[in-house]
Amino acid sequence: MRLSVVSIPVLDQDRALRFYRDHLGFGVHTDSPVDDAGNRWIALVAPEGTKDVHLLLEPADDDTAVLMARRHEQGIPTTVFGCDDIDRDYELLRAAQVVFTMEPTEMPYGGTDAVFEDSEGNLICLHQD
């Protein structure tokens, strides 16, 4: 087995697409309608790394929105993105108006983490080993 698609809940697919594409540099792999309600299959590829693992911007329903808010209140990131130079990426993302809730910090489990908020209220951890 291998990792193929990782989903992240989003409240507004268009807004999330703009954030991940324009602020984080993700590329669009697929953007296709999936139902009559206007939901789309939006699969993105990271600016670095393998192109066969996709980040899916999955529409959140009401129950998922509640879970998203609870995770945010508790400071629990929705996912983790790896990087090679966290200080460089932290500064580049801040310059791109990305809001961080935690600056680069050495972690007791190893490596350095920084946490930012995406356009949908998800906390995203940026990690360097």
DSSP file (Angstrom, degrees, kcal/mol; ACC not computed):
  #  RESIDUE AA STRUCTURE BP1 BP2  ACC     N-H-->O    O-->H-N    N-H-->O    O-->H-N    TCO  KAPPA ALPHA  PHI   PSI    X-CA   Y-CA   Z-CA
    1    1 A M              0   0    0      0, 0.0     2,-0.3     0, 0.0     0, 0.0   0.000 360.0 360.0 360.0 156.7    0.0    0.0    0.0
    2    2 A R        -     0   0    0      0, 0.0     2,-0.3     0, 0.0     0, 0.0  -0.976 360.0 -94.6-146.7 159.1    1.0    3.6   -0.4
    3    3 A L        +     0   0    0     -2,-0.3     3,-0.1     1,-0.2    49,-0.0  -0.613  47.7 159.2 -75.3 130.6   -0.5    7.0    0.4
    4    4 A S        +     0   0    0      1,-0.4    50,-2.9    -2,-0.3     2,-0.4   0.733  60.0  15.5-119.4 -51.2   -2.5    8.4   -2.5
    5    5 A V  E     -a   54   0A   0     48,-0.2     2,-0.5    50,-0.0    -1,-0.4  -0.998  53.6-171.7-135.1 132.2   -5.0   11.0   -1.4
    6    6 A V  E     -a   55   0A   0     48,-2.8    50,-2.9    -2,-0.4     2,-0.3  -0.991  19.2-148.4-119.7 127.6   -5.1   12.9    1.9
    7    7 A S  E     -a   56   0A   0     -2,-0.5    50,-0.2    48,-0.2    36,-0.0  -0.702  11.5-166.8-101.3 151.4   -8.2   15.0    2.4
    8    8 A I  E     -a   57   0A   0     48,-2.8    50,-1.9    -2,-0.3     2,-0.2  -1.000  28.0-118.5-130.4 130.4   -8.6   18.2    4.4
    9    9 A P  E     -a   58   0A   0      0, 0.0     2,-0.4     0, 0.0   113,-0.1  -0.461  33.9-175.1 -72.8 138.6  -12.0   19.6    5.2
   10   10 A V  E     -a   59   0A   0     48,-2.6    50,-2.6    -2,-0.2     3,-0.2  -0.987  27.8-154.6-134.8 144.8  -12.9   23.0    3.8
   11   11 A L  S    S+     0   0    0     -2,-0.4     2,-0.4     1,-0.3    -1,-0.1   0.774  94.0  25.3 -84.4 -29.6  -15.9   25.2    4.2
   12   12 A D     >  -     0   0    0      1,-0.1     4,-2.6    47,-0.0    -1,-0.3  -0.921  66.3-161.8-140.5 108.0  -15.5   27.0    0.8
   13   13 A Q  H  > S+     0   0    0     -2,-0.4     4,-2.6     1,-0.2     5,-0.2   0.871  91.5  50.4 -62.5 -38.8  -13.7   25.1   -1.9
   14   14 A D  H  > S+     0   0    0      2,-0.2     4,-2.2     1,-0.2    -1,-0.2   0.933 113.0  45.5 -65.7 -44.5  -13.0   28.2   -4.0
   15   15 A R  H  > S+     0   0    0      2,-0.2     4,-2.2     1,-0.2    -2,-0.2   0.915 114.4  48.8 -63.8 -43.2  -11.5   30.1   -1.1
   16   16 A A  H  X S+     0   0    0     -4,-2.6     4,-2.9     2,-0.2     5,-0.3   0.903 109.2  52.9 -63.9 -41.3   -9.4   27.1    0.0
   17   17 A L  H  X S+     0   0    0     -4,-2.6     4,-2.5    -5,-0.2     5,-0.4   0.932 109.1  49.0 -59.9 -45.6   -8.2   26.5   -3.6
   18   18 A R  H  X>S+     0   0    0     -4,-2.2     4,-2.8     2,-0.2     5,-0.6   0.916 113.2  48.3 -60.3 -42.6   -7.0   30.2   -3.8
   19   19 A F  I  X>S+     0   0    0     -4,-2.2     4,-2.1     3,-0.2     5,-1.3   0.964 115.9  40.7 -63.4 -52.8   -5.2   29.8   -0.4
   20   20 A Y  I  <5S+     0   0    0     -4,-2.9     6,-2.7     3,-0.2    -1,-0.2   0.855 124.5  38.4 -68.3 -34.1   -3.4   26.6   -1.2
   21   21 A R  I  X5S+     0   0    0     -4,-2.5     4,-0.7    -5,-0.3    -2,-0.2   0.947 126.0  32.5 -78.3 -52.2   -2.5   27.6   -4.7
   22   22 A D  I  <5S+     0   0    0     -4,-2.8    -3,-0.2    -5,-0.4    -2,-0.2   0.835 130.4  29.6 -82.3 -33.6   -1.7   31.2   -4.3
   23   23 A H  I  <<S+     0   0    0     -4,-2.1    -3,-0.2    -5,-0.6    -1,-0.1   0.811 131.6  30.1 -95.6 -34.1   -0.2   31.3   -0.8
   24   24 A L  T  4<S-     0   0    0     -5,-1.3    -3,-0.2    -4,-0.1    -2,-0.1   0.590  99.4-122.3-104.9 -12.5    1.3   27.8   -0.4
   25   25 A G     <  +     0   0    0     -4,-0.7    -4,-0.2    -6,-0.3    -3,-0.1   0.648  50.7 159.1  84.8  14.7    2.2   27.1   -4.1
   26   26 A F        -     0   0    0     -6,-2.7     2,-0.3    -9,-0.1    -1,-0.2  -0.419  33.3-133.7 -69.3 147.9    0.3   23.9   -4.5
   27   27 A G  E     -B   45   0A   0     18,-2.6    18,-2.6    -2,-0.1     2,-0.6  -0.721  17.7-112.7 -99.2 153.7   -0.6   22.9   -8.1
   28   28 A V  E     +B   44   0A   0     -2,-0.3    16,-0.2    16,-0.2     3,-0.1  -0.768  35.0 170.4 -88.2 119.5   -4.0   21.8   -9.3
   29   29 A H  E    S+     0   0A   0     14,-2.8     2,-0.3    -2,-0.6    15,-0.2   0.863  72.0   3.6 -88.7 -47.6   -4.0   18.1  -10.3
   30   30 A T  E     +B   43   0A   0     13,-1.9    13,-2.2     2,-0.0    -1,-0.4  -1.000  51.6 173.7-142.7 138.4   -7.7   17.7  -10.7
   31   31 A D  E     +B   42   0A   0     -2,-0.3    11,-0.2    11,-0.2    -3,-0.0  -0.752  30.2 147.0-143.2  93.6  -10.7   20.1  -10.5
   32   32 A S  E     -B   41   0A   0      9,-1.7     9,-3.7    -2,-0.2    -2,-0.0  -0.962  49.8-105.5-133.2 144.7  -13.9   18.3  -11.5
   33   33 A P  E     -B   40   0A   0      0, 0.0     7,-0.3     0, 0.0     3,-0.1  -0.373  29.5-179.5 -63.8 146.3  -17.6   18.4  -10.5
   34   34 A V        +     0   0    0      5,-2.6     2,-0.3     1,-0.3     6,-0.2   0.540  60.2   6.0-122.6 -15.0  -18.7   15.5   -8.4
   35   35 A D  S >  S-     0   0    0      4,-1.0     3,-1.0     1,-0.0    -1,-0.3  -0.949  75.0 -97.3-157.6 176.2  -22.4   16.2   -7.8
   36   36 A D  T 3  S+     0   0    0     -2,-0.3    -1,-0.0     1,-0.2     0, 0.0   0.564 109.8  73.7 -78.1  -8.7  -25.3   18.5   -8.6
   37   37 A A  T 3  S-     0   0    0      2,-0.1    -1,-0.2     1,-0.0     0, 0.0   0.479 116.3-104.6 -83.9  -2.3  -24.8   20.5   -5.4
   38   38 A G  S <  S+     0   0    0     -3,-1.0    -2,-0.1     1,-0.3     2,-0.1   0.481  71.2 146.2  93.5   2.5  -21.7   22.1   -6.9
   39   39 A N        -     0   0    0     -6,-0.1    -5,-2.6   -26,-0.0    -4,-1.0  -0.447  30.4-158.2 -71.9 148.5  -19.1   20.2   -5.0
   40   40 A R  E     -B   33   0A   0     -7,-0.3     2,-1.0    17,-0.2    -1,-0.0  -0.886  25.0-121.5-127.9 156.5  -15.9   19.4   -6.8
   41   41 A W  E     +B   32   0A   0     -9,-3.7    -9,-1.7    -2,-0.3     2,-0.7  -0.864  38.4 178.9 -93.1 100.7  -13.0   16.9   -6.6
   42   42 A I  E     +B   31   0A   0     -2,-1.0    15,-2.5    15,-0.4     2,-0.5  -0.896   1.0 179.1-111.1 104.8  -10.1   19.3   -6.1
   43   43 A A  E     -BC  30  56A   0    -13,-2.2   -14,-2.8    -2,-0.7   -13,-1.9  -0.915   6.8-167.3-109.1 127.6   -6.9   17.4   -5.8
   44   44 A L  E     -BC  28  55A   0     11,-2.5    11,-2.3    -2,-0.5     2,-0.4  -0.754  12.5-142.4-112.9 157.6   -3.7   19.4   -5.4
   45   45 A V  E     -B   27   0A   0    -18,-2.6   -18,-2.6    -2,-0.3     9,-0.1  -0.954  28.4-110.6-118.5 142.3    0.0   18.5   -5.6
   46   46 A A        -     0   0    0      7,-0.5   -20,-0.1     4,-0.4   -21,-0.1  -0.304  22.9-120.0 -68.1 151.5    2.6   19.9   -3.3
   47   47 A P  S    S+     0   0    0      0, 0.0     2,-0.3     0, 0.0    -1,-0.1   0.756 100.4  30.2 -65.2 -22.7    5.2   22.3   -4.7
   48   48 A E  S    S+     0   0    0      2,-0.1     2,-0.1     3,-0.0    -2,-0.1  -0.927 104.4  29.8-130.2 157.2    7.9   19.9   -3.6
   49   49 A G  S    S-     0   0    0     -2,-0.3     2,-0.0    -4,-0.1    -4,-0.0  -0.467  98.9  -5.9  95.7-166.7    8.0   16.1   -3.3
   50   50 A T        -     0   0    0     -2,-0.1     3,-0.5     1,-0.1    -4,-0.4  -0.319  45.9-151.7 -70.1 144.6    6.1   13.4   -5.0
   51   51 A K  S    S+     0   0    0      1,-0.2    -1,-0.1    -6,-0.1    -2,-0.0   0.398  87.6  72.2 -95.3   1.4    3.4   14.2   -7.5
   52   52 A D  S    S+     0   0    0      2,-0.0     2,-0.5   -49,-0.0    -1,-0.2   0.344  82.3  77.6-100.6   7.7    1.4   11.0   -6.9
   53   53 A V  S    S-     0   0    0     -3,-0.5    -7,-0.5    -7,-0.1     2,-0.3  -0.978  70.1-162.5-113.7 125.5    0.2   12.0   -3.5
   54   54 A H  E     -a    5   0A   0    -50,-2.9   -48,-2.8    -2,-0.5     2,-0.6  -0.824  19.2-140.4-113.8 146.3   -2.7   14.5   -3.6
   55   55 A L  E     -aC   6  44A   0    -11,-2.3   -11,-2.5    -2,-0.3     2,-0.5  -0.925  24.7-151.4-100.1 116.5   -4.3   16.9   -1.1
   56   56 A L  E     -aC   7  43A   0    -50,-2.9   -48,-2.8    -2,-0.6     2,-1.3  -0.794   8.5-145.6 -95.0 124.3   -8.0   16.8   -1.5
   57   57 A L  E     -a    8   0A   0    -15,-2.5   -15,-0.4    -2,-0.5   -17,-0.2  -0.727  29.6-167.4 -86.5  92.4  -10.0   19.9   -0.6
   58   58 A E  E     -a    9   0A   0    -50,-1.9   -48,-2.6    -2,-1.3   -17,-0.1  -0.704  22.4-114.5 -93.6 127.5  -13.1   18.1    0.7
   59   59 A P  E     -a   10   0A   0      0, 0.0     2,-0.4     0, 0.0   -48,-0.2  -0.333  31.0-134.9 -59.9 133.4  -16.3   20.0    1.3
   60   60 A A        -     0   0    0    -50,-2.6     2,-0.1     4,-0.1   -52,-0.0  -0.736  12.6-151.3 -91.7 134.9  -17.2   20.0    5.0
   61   61 A D     >  -     0   0    0     -2,-0.4     4,-2.3     1,-0.0     5,-0.2  -0.333  41.4 -86.0 -89.2-176.9  -20.7   19.3    6.2
   62   62 A D  H  > S+     0   0    0      1,-0.2     4,-1.7     2,-0.2     5,-0.1   0.893 128.7  49.3 -60.2 -42.3  -22.2   20.8    9.4
   63   63 A D  H  > S+     0   0    0      1,-0.2     4,-2.0     2,-0.2    -1,-0.2   0.904 111.8  48.7 -64.9 -40.9  -20.8   17.9   11.6
   64   64 A T  H  > S+     0   0    0      1,-0.2     4,-2.8     2,-0.2    -1,-0.2   0.882 106.8  56.5 -66.5 -37.8  -17.4   18.3   10.1
   65   65 A A  H  X S+     0   0    0     -4,-2.3     4,-2.1     2,-0.2    -1,-0.2   0.878 106.6  50.4 -61.1 -38.2  -17.4   22.0   10.6
   66   66 A V  H  X S+     0   0    0     -4,-1.7     4,-2.2     2,-0.2    -1,-0.2   0.930 111.3  47.9 -65.0 -45.0  -18.1   21.4   14.3
   67   67 A L  H  X S+     0   0    0     -4,-2.0     4,-2.6     1,-0.2    -2,-0.2   0.897 109.6  53.6 -61.9 -40.9  -15.2   19.0   14.5
   68   68 A M  H  X S+     0   0    0     -4,-2.8     4,-2.2     1,-0.2    -1,-0.2   0.928 109.6  47.9 -58.9 -45.8  -13.0   21.5   12.7
   69   69 A A  H  X S+     0   0    0     -4,-2.1     4,-2.5     1,-0.2    -2,-0.2   0.894 111.7  49.8 -64.1 -40.2  -13.8   24.2   15.2
   70   70 A R  H  X S+     0   0    0     -4,-2.2     4,-1.9     2,-0.2    -2,-0.2   0.916 110.3  49.6 -65.8 -43.1  -13.1   21.9   18.2
   71   71 A R  H  X>S+     0   0    0     -4,-2.6     5,-2.9     1,-0.2     4,-0.5   0.915 111.9  49.3 -60.9 -42.1   -9.8   20.9   16.8
   72   72 A H  H ><5S+     0   0    0     -4,-2.2     3,-1.3     1,-0.2    -2,-0.2   0.932 109.0  51.5 -63.3 -46.1   -8.9   24.5   16.3
   73   73 A E  H 3<5S+     0   0    0     -4,-2.5    -1,-0.2     1,-0.3    -2,-0.2   0.851 112.6  46.8 -58.2 -35.4   -9.9   25.4   19.8
   74   74 A Q  H 3<5S-     0   0    0     -4,-1.9    -1,-0.3    -5,-0.2    -2,-0.2   0.488 114.1-118.5 -86.6  -3.9   -7.7   22.6   21.2
   75   75 A G  T <<5 +     0   0    0     -3,-1.3    -3,-0.2    -4,-0.5    -2,-0.1   0.777  60.5 151.9  74.1  26.6   -4.8   23.6   19.0
   76   76 A I      < -     0   0    0     -5,-2.9    47,-0.4    -6,-0.2    -1,-0.2  -0.817  41.8-131.5 -96.1 116.9   -4.7   20.3   17.1
   77   77 A P        -     0   0    0      0, 0.0    47,-0.2     0, 0.0     3,-0.1  -0.330   1.9-142.3 -64.2 146.9   -3.4   20.6   13.5
   78   78 A T  S    S-     0   0    0     45,-3.4     2,-0.3     1,-0.2    46,-0.2   0.823  79.2 -12.4 -76.0 -34.7   -5.4   18.9   10.8
   79   79 A T  E     -d  124   0B   0     44,-0.8    46,-2.5   -71,-0.0     2,-0.4  -0.947  64.6-119.6-157.3 174.3   -2.3   17.8    8.9
   80   80 A V  E     -d  125   0B   0     -2,-0.3     2,-0.5    44,-0.2    46,-0.2  -0.990  14.9-161.3-127.7 130.0    1.5   18.2    8.8
   81   81 A F  E     -d  126   0B   0     44,-3.2    46,-2.9    -2,-0.4     2,-0.2  -0.938  17.9-138.5-107.4 132.5    3.5   19.4    5.9
   82   82 A G  E     +d  127   0B   0     -2,-0.5     2,-0.3    44,-0.2    46,-0.2  -0.542  23.4 178.1 -86.5 155.2    7.2   18.6    5.8
   83   83 A C        -     0   0    0     44,-2.1    46,-0.4    -2,-0.2     3,-0.2  -0.974  33.0-138.0-150.8 163.2    9.9   21.0    4.8
   84   84 A D  S    S+     0   0    0     -2,-0.3     2,-0.3     1,-0.2    -1,-0.1   0.708  99.3  28.1 -95.0 -24.7   13.7   21.2    4.5
   85   85 A D     >  +     0   0    0      1,-0.1     4,-2.5     2,-0.0    -1,-0.2  -0.765  63.2 179.8-141.8  89.7   14.2   24.7    5.9
   86   86 A I  H  > S+     0   0    0     -2,-0.3     4,-2.7     1,-0.2     5,-0.2   0.844  82.2  54.4 -65.4 -35.3   11.5   25.8    8.3
   87   87 A D  H  > S+     0   0    0      2,-0.2     4,-1.9     1,-0.2    -1,-0.2   0.927 111.6  44.8 -65.6 -42.9   13.0   29.2    9.0
   88   88 A R  H  > S+     0   0    0      2,-0.2     4,-2.5     1,-0.2    -2,-0.2   0.945 116.6  45.2 -62.8 -49.0   13.0   30.1    5.3
   89   89 A D  H  X S+     0   0    0     -4,-2.5     4,-2.7     1,-0.2     5,-0.2   0.871 109.8  55.4 -66.5 -36.6    9.5   28.7    4.7
   90   90 A Y  H  X S+     0   0    0     -4,-2.7     4,-2.3    -5,-0.2    -1,-0.2   0.935 111.7  43.8 -58.5 -47.3    8.2   30.4    7.8
   91   91 A E  H  X S+     0   0    0     -4,-1.9     4,-2.2     2,-0.2    -2,-0.2   0.896 113.6  50.5 -68.0 -40.4    9.5   33.8    6.5
   92   92 A L  H  X S+     0   0    0     -4,-2.5     4,-1.1     2,-0.2    -2,-0.2   0.916 113.2  45.6 -63.5 -42.5    8.2   33.2    3.0
   93   93 A L  H  <>S+     0   0    0     -4,-2.7     5,-2.6     2,-0.2     3,-0.2   0.892 111.0  52.0 -69.6 -39.1    4.8   32.2    4.2
   94   94 A R  H ><5S+     0   0    0     -4,-2.3     3,-1.8    -5,-0.2    -1,-0.2   0.913 108.0  52.4 -61.4 -40.7    4.6   35.2    6.6
   95   95 A A  H 3<5S+     0   0    0     -4,-2.2    -1,-0.2     1,-0.3    -2,-0.2   0.780 104.6  57.1 -64.6 -25.6    5.5   37.4    3.6
   96   96 A A  T 3<5S-     0   0    0     -4,-1.1    -1,-0.3    -3,-0.2    -2,-0.2   0.199 125.4-104.8 -89.5  15.6    2.6   35.8    1.7
   97   97 A Q  T < 5 +     0   0    0     -3,-1.8     2,-0.4     1,-0.3    -3,-0.2   0.692  67.1 155.4  71.3  21.3    0.2   36.9    4.5
   98   98 A V      < -     0   0    0     -5,-2.6     2,-0.6    -6,-0.1    -1,-0.3  -0.675  40.4-131.9 -78.6 133.6   -0.1   33.4    6.1
   99   99 A V  E     -E  117   0B   0     18,-0.6    18,-2.5    -2,-0.4     2,-0.4  -0.777  18.8-157.0 -94.3 120.3   -1.0   33.7    9.8
  100  100 A F  E     -E  116   0B   0     -2,-0.6    16,-0.3    16,-0.2     3,-0.1  -0.770  17.8-172.0 -96.7 139.3    1.0   31.6   12.2
  101  101 A T  E    S+     0   0B   0     14,-2.7     2,-0.3    -2,-0.4    15,-0.2   0.540  84.0  28.8-100.4 -13.4   -0.3   30.6   15.6
  102  102 A M  E    S-E  115   0B   0     13,-1.8    13,-1.8     3,-0.0    -1,-0.3  -0.941  76.7-141.8-147.5 124.6    3.2   29.2   16.6
  103  103 A E  E     -     0   0B   0     -2,-0.3    10,-0.1    11,-0.2    12,-0.0  -0.303  57.3 -57.2 -75.0 168.4    6.6   30.3   15.3
  104  104 A P  E     +     0   0B   0      0, 0.0     2,-0.4     0, 0.0    10,-0.2  -0.240  69.4 176.4 -52.3 126.0    9.3   27.7   14.6
  105  105 A T  E     -E  113   0B   0      8,-2.6     8,-2.6    -3,-0.1     2,-0.2  -0.999  34.0-117.7-138.5 131.7    9.8   25.8   17.9
  106  106 A E  E     -E  112   0B   0     -2,-0.4     6,-0.2     6,-0.2     5,-0.1  -0.526  36.8-142.6 -68.0 133.7   12.0   22.8   18.7
  107  107 A M    >   -     0   0    0      4,-2.9     3,-1.6    -2,-0.2     4,-0.1  -0.743  14.7-129.5-104.9 147.5    9.8   19.9   19.8
  108  108 A P  T 3  S+     0   0    0      0, 0.0    -1,-0.1     0, 0.0     3,-0.1   0.758 110.1  55.8 -65.1 -23.4   10.4   17.3   22.5
  109  109 A Y  T 3  S-     0   0    0      1,-0.2     2,-0.1     2,-0.1    -3,-0.0   0.443 126.4 -84.1 -87.6  -0.1    9.6   14.5   20.0
  110  110 A G  S <  S+     0   0    0     -3,-1.6    -1,-0.2     1,-0.3    18,-0.1   0.005  85.9  39.6 110.8 145.2   12.3   15.8   17.6
  111  111 A G  S    S-     0   0    0     18,-0.3    -4,-2.9    -3,-0.1     2,-0.4  -0.195  82.6 -72.8  81.5-174.1   12.5   18.4   14.9
  112  112 A T  E     -EF 106 128B   0     16,-2.7    16,-2.5    -6,-0.2     2,-0.3  -0.982  41.6-165.1-127.0 134.7   11.0   21.8   14.7
  113  113 A D  E     -EF 105 127B   0     -8,-2.6    -8,-2.6    -2,-0.4     2,-0.3  -0.897  10.9-178.4-119.6 148.8    7.4   22.8   14.2
  114  114 A A  E     - F   0 126B   0     12,-2.0    12,-3.7    -2,-0.3     2,-0.4  -0.972  17.4-149.2-135.2 147.3    5.5   25.9   13.2
  115  115 A V  E     +EF 102 125B   0    -13,-1.8   -14,-2.7    -2,-0.3   -13,-1.8  -0.969  16.8 175.5-125.0 132.7    1.7   26.1   13.0
  116  116 A F  E     -EF 100 124B   0      8,-2.6     8,-3.4    -2,-0.4     2,-0.4  -0.860  27.3-119.1-128.5 166.6   -0.4   28.3   10.7
  117  117 A E  E     -EF  99 123B   0    -18,-2.5   -18,-0.6    -2,-0.3     6,-0.2  -0.887  23.1-145.2-107.1 132.6   -4.0   28.7    9.9
  118  118 A D    >   -     0   0    0      4,-2.7     3,-1.4    -2,-0.4  -102,-0.1  -0.241  38.9 -89.3 -84.2-177.0   -5.4   28.1    6.5
  119  119 A S  T 3  S+     0   0    0      1,-0.3  -103,-0.1  -103,-0.1    -1,-0.1   0.639 125.4  53.3 -67.6 -13.5   -8.3   30.0    4.9
  120  120 A E  T 3  S-     0   0    0      2,-0.1    -1,-0.3  -111,-0.1     3,-0.1   0.385 120.6 -99.8-104.7   1.5  -10.8   27.5    6.4
  121  121 A G  S <  S+     0   0    0     -3,-1.4     2,-0.3     1,-0.3    -2,-0.1   0.489  76.5 139.6  91.0   3.4   -9.7   27.6   10.0
  122  122 A N        -     0   0    0   -113,-0.1    -4,-2.7   -45,-0.0     2,-0.5  -0.604  51.0-131.5 -76.4 139.5   -7.7   24.4    9.9
  123  123 A L  E     - F   0 117B   0    -47,-0.4   -45,-3.4    -2,-0.3   -44,-0.8  -0.810  23.2-163.1 -88.5 134.0   -4.4   24.5   11.8
  124  124 A I  E     -dF  79 116B   0     -8,-3.4    -8,-2.6    -2,-0.5     2,-0.5  -0.974   8.2-143.9-121.1 129.1   -1.6   23.2    9.6
  125  125 A C  E     -dF  80 115B   0    -46,-2.5   -44,-3.2    -2,-0.4     2,-0.5  -0.797   4.7-156.5 -93.8 131.9    1.8   22.1   11.1
  126  126 A L  E     -dF  81 114B   0    -12,-3.7   -12,-2.0    -2,-0.5     2,-0.4  -0.948  21.6-170.0-104.2 122.5    4.9   22.8    9.2
  127  127 A H  E     -dF  82 113B   0    -46,-2.9   -44,-2.1    -2,-0.5     2,-0.4  -0.941  19.1-173.7-125.6 136.5    7.6   20.3   10.3
  128  128 A Q  E       F   0 112B   0    -16,-2.5   -16,-2.7    -2,-0.4   -44,-0.1  -0.997 360.0 360.0-123.0 127.9   11.4   20.0    9.7
  129  129 A D              0   0    0     -2,-0.4   -18,-0.3   -46,-0.4   -45,-0.1   0.476 360.0 360.0 -71.8 360.0   13.3   17.0   11.0
